[in-house]
Amino acid sequence: MKKITPLKAIKAKCLDCCGYQKKEVKFCSALNCPIWLFRFGRNPKSQNHLFDVSFFEEHINVEVSNMEKILKNHIKNKKEG
């Protein structure tokens, strides 16, 4: 059996979770997932990779905002229907 690194295993799990769609991994909204920051197969805190906290904060805020809109619409539609 071929050994893989923990980061490659995380990347593979994220691809599996997102239906093997790389774009879906990029826009993953499972912000509470313990491996969310590692979903690209990189350690975001490593010196070998740039870790731009503002990118993640912006991405999280956009995702939360979108999720709030979707949830409000779902509740509204459920009450009306």
N, C-alpha and C positions, 0 to 999 in steps of 0.2 A: 504494500500500500504506500502510495506517495504521501510524504509529509508536506503539510502546508503551514505557513505562518499563521499566527492568530489574526493578524490584520487581513490576510487573504480569506480566512474563514469568515470573518465578519463581512467582508465585501460580498462573498458568495451568499451568505445568509440574507443580506439586504436585497440582492438581486432576486433570490428566491421569494422573499416576502413581497416584492414589487412586481412579480410576474415576469422576471427576467427583462424588464424594460429599464435601461440605464437612465432614461429621462425621468422615470418615476422615482428612482433612487435619489436623484438630484433634488426633486421636489417633495421628498418624503415628508409627510405631515405628522408622523408618529414622534412628536417632540419629546415625549416622556420615555421613549425607548432608550435603554441604557447604552446602546451602541450607536445612537443617532449621529454623534459627532465623528464616529469612525467609519461611517457608511461608504466612504470612497476608498476604503482600504488603506488609509493613511492615519497616522497618529497626529491629530491636529496640534498637539502640544510639542511635537518634535522640532528640534532645531533645523532639521532637514526640509521642513515644509513651512511655508508662510501661514501663520494663523491670524487671520484678520477677524477679530472679534466683532467688529462692526458689521461685517458681511453676515455673520450668523445672527446677530441681533436684528438686523434688517429683515433677514429671511424669516426668522421666527415671528416677528411682528406682522409681516405680510401674511404668513400662514395662519396665525391666530385670528387676524382680522377676517380673512376669507372663511375660516371655519365658523366664526361667530355669525357671519352673514348667512352661511348655508344652514346653520342650526336655527336661526331666527326664521328663515323662510320655511324650513321643515315644520317647525312648531306652528307657524301661521297656517300653512297648508293643511296640517292635521286638524286644527281647530275648525277650519272652514269646510273640510271634507268629512 
